[in-house]
Amino acid sequence: MKVEIVDLNIPDLANCWLLTDEATGKAALVDIGWYTDELDEFIRRNKIDVEYILLTHGHFDHIMGAAKAKEATGARVLIHKDDNICLTDKKYNLMDDFGVTAPLYPCEADIIADDGTAVNIGESEITVMHTPGHSAGSVIFIDREGRNIISGDTLFYSTVGRTDKIGSSAEELADSLRKIIALNGDYTIYPGHGPVTSLSHERVRNIFIRRMDR
């Protein structure tokens, strides 16, 4: 599985990741904060076969482009059941909280995920792990064969997601982090914001993980 960032060229939006199964060319986009003209042109120019739009959680900076991306590509939208409300509700996706005046294009999910849901992108399999804490329906996407994790806002380089908004919980986040660091071996971690990191780095260097009573 090839993982690369897609530059949406809009400050403060989440990292948008393109996952491509190299054997078949099938692809998924993860966390589309806005479906820009540049992204549309990039997909068309490179003839990317986008099968899925995978959402790590429902906050506005990760989902506001999902509806238009679905319309443009025909891809199926996946979100965890506990964050499905965020696709249509400005209170739960934090647009109201942050005073975001951009329009919300309501989006209907095609796949309501739960812990353990598997998605096949070509010959590659992505597994959903429910990691509540930053939001009720936060998830990470695990590519076990390629040793990759798309971590959303659950885990960043040397830090973790905030837990002071609706649907968040510091206790649940701690439990979720325990599940992640209990995975066998190392993984490359592609977060919702900031630089790429690794699970081995976070186990040792992340102050929030080090402070937890494991």
N, C-alpha and C positions, 0 to 999 in steps of 0.2 A: 504494500500500500504506500503510495507516494502522498506526502502531506506538504502542501505549500500554502503560503499566505496570499490572500487576494487583497490588494490595496484598494479600498473604497474611496480613498482620498477625502475623507470627512473626519476631522478631529473628534476625539472622544467616543467614537463608536467602537464596538467590540472588534477584536481580531476576527476576520472572516477566513475560515480555512477551507481549502479545496482538497478533498480526499479522492484519489484516483487509483482504481485497480489497474495496474499496468498491464495485466494479461489481456484485459478486455476493453479498456478505455472507459468503462463505466465510472461514474463519479457522483460525489455528494458534496454539497456546500453546507458548511456548519456555521450557524449564527450570522445571519444577514441583517445587519443594522439598517441598511438602506439599499434598495436595488437601483444602483446608479447606472447612468448611461455607459460609463466606463466598464462596469461589470457586465452589462448586457453585450457590449461590443466585444469584450474579452471572450465571453462564452461563445458568441457567434463566430468570431474570427478563428478561434481554435477548435471549433466544432466539438465542444465539450458535451458529452452525453450525461446530463445531470439527471440522475434517477431519484435522488432524495435531497430534501432540505432538512437537516438535522439541527434541532435547537437544544442547547445545553440547559436553558431555562427561559423564562418568559419575560425578562426585563426588556424594556423598550429598545435599548441600545443593541440588543441581540436579535430582535424579531421584526422590526418595523419594515424590513424589505421582504419578508417571507411571502406575503400575498402576491406582490408583483412578480417575484421570482417564480412562484408556482404558476402564475398565469403565463409567464414568458417561456418557461421550460417544460411545463407539464410534470414537474417533479412532485413526489409525494412528501408532505410535511409531517415530521415526527416531533412530538413533544411529550414530556411526561404528563400523566393524568392530573397531577396536582398543580401543574402550571398551565393547563389548557385554557383556563379562564383568562390568562394574560393576553391571549391572542385577540380578545375583544373588549377588554376592560382596562381603562386607563388608570384606575386605582391600583389594580393588582400588578400591572406592568410598570408602575412607578412614573408614568408620564405626568400624572397630576402632581405627585410629590416633588418632581424636579421642575415643574412648570414648563414642560415641553409643549410647544404650540403646533408642532408639525402634525399633519393628519395621521391618524391611525387607520390603515386599511385592514379591516377585519379579515382574518384568515381562518379557514376551517382546517383543522388537522386531519390528515388521512390515517395516521397511525398514532394511537394513544398508548404510549409506552409505559412499561413498569420495569421494576428491577429484573434484569435478566433477559429482557427483550433482545433478540438478535436480528440484525439487518444484513442482508447479503448485497454487497456492492460488487457486481461481477463475481469474481471468484474469491473475493475477500469478505471476511465476516467481521462486523462491528457489534460489540456487545454493550448494552446499556447497563450501567451501574447507578442506582439511585443514590444520590449523595446530598440529601437535604441539609439545610443550614443557612446557606446564602439566600435560598428561596425554598419554598416547600417542595417544589418539583425539580430542583437542580439535579442534573445527571452528569456523568462523564461517559465518554465513548471510548471503549477499549479495543484496540487492534492487537490481539495477543500474538498473532504470527509476526507482525512487523514490529512489535514492542513499542507501540505508540499509544498515548492517551491524549484525548482532547478534553481538557479539564474545565472549560467554561470559567465561571467565577468562583469555583470551589477552591482551587489551588493555583497560586501564581508563583513566579520566581521569588523565593524567600519570604513569601507572605501568603495570606489567605483572603477569602472574600469577606465582606462586611456582613454583620448580623444584626443591624439596627433598623431594618425595614420590615414592612408587612410580610408575613410568611417566613421570616428568618428566625434562626435559633442558634445561639452559640453552642448549646449542648448537643444539638443534632449535628452541627458542623464538626465538632470534635469527634463524634462517633463516625461520621463519614470519612474524616481524615484517617482514623484508625483502620477503616476498611481499605483505604487506598494504599497506605504504607505497608499493609499486610500482604499485598500482592507479591508473588515470588519474583525475584530478580529485579532488573532495572527496566525502566521505560523512558522514552523521550516524552516530555510533557509539553503540549501546545496549549497555552492558557488563553482565556478570554481577553486578557489585556497584558501588555508587557512582553518580555522576551521569552523565548523557548528555554526550558530548563530540563531537569531529569529527576526521576524519582530518587535516585541515589543522592543527589544534591539535597533534595528537600528533606529526606530522612535525617540528614546530618546538620544542615545549615538553616533550616526553616525554624525561626525562634518560636513560632506558635506550636509547631509539632514537638519541638524539644521540651516545651513547657507542659505539654499534656501529660496527665497520668495515664500511661498506656496500660 
